[in-house]
Amino acid sequence: MKYVVLLIIVVGVYFFLVHKAPVAPVVKEITQQDAAPLTSGPNNPPAAASPGTNVLKRPIDRTKEVLNQVKQRNGKGEF
């Protein structure tokens, strides 16, 4: 019996907190029409792979290229 009472108390507290939750500001933020852009950088197409690379080395080269771009954008190289 005490487990049923405990369960009813937990459910009651949960519904009380959900009822008091601020829903209007959240709905306003979710449904806004003017969304901020996801990225701020240039939208350039990826450069063609250099002829000296093979299929296994291309992802590593691309990773190094992206990390260098991030270092240049951040200044001191922090991530």
C-alpha positions in Angstrom: 0.0 0.0 0.0 2.8 2.4 0.8 4.3 1.9 -2.7 1.0 2.9 -4.2 0.9 6.1 -2.1 4.5 6.8 -2.9 3.8 6.4 -6.6 0.8 8.7 -6.4 2.9 11.3 -4.6 5.6 11.2 -7.3 3.0 11.4 -10.1 1.3 14.3 -8.3 4.6 16.2 -7.9 5.5 15.6 -11.5 2.1 16.9 -12.8 2.3 19.9 -10.5 5.8 20.8 -11.8 4.7 20.3 -15.4 1.7 22.5 -14.9 3.9 25.3 -13.5 6.5 25.0 -16.3 6.8 28.1 -18.5 5.5 26.9 -21.8 4.8 30.1 -23.6 8.4 31.4 -23.9 9.5 28.0 -25.2 6.7 27.8 -27.8 7.6 31.3 -28.9 11.3 30.4 -29.4 10.5 27.1 -31.2 7.9 28.6 -33.6 9.7 31.8 -34.5 9.9 32.5 -38.2 13.3 34.1 -38.5 15.8 31.4 -37.6 19.5 32.3 -37.1 21.9 30.8 -39.6 23.6 27.6 -38.5 27.0 28.6 -39.8 28.8 31.9 -40.2 31.6 30.8 -42.5 31.8 30.9 -46.2 29.9 28.2 -48.2 32.6 27.3 -50.6 32.5 23.9 -52.4 35.3 21.5 -51.3 38.5 21.7 -53.2 39.4 18.9 -55.6 41.8 16.4 -54.1 45.4 16.8 -55.1 46.7 14.3 -57.6 49.3 12.9 -55.2 46.8 11.5 -52.7 45.0 8.2 -52.7 41.6 7.1 -51.5 42.8 6.2 -48.0 44.8 9.4 -47.5 42.1 11.9 -48.7 40.0 11.9 -45.4 43.2 12.5 -43.4 44.2 15.4 -45.7 40.7 16.9 -45.5 40.8 16.6 -41.7 44.1 18.4 -41.5 42.8 21.1 -43.9 39.7 21.7 -41.8 41.7 21.8 -38.6 44.0 24.4 -40.1 41.0 26.5 -41.1 39.7 26.4 -37.6 43.1 27.4 -36.2 43.2 30.4 -38.6 39.7 31.4 -37.6 40.3 31.1 -33.9 43.6 32.9 -33.9 45.7 31.0 -31.3 44.4 27.6 -32.4 42.0 26.8 -29.5 39.0 24.8 -30.4 
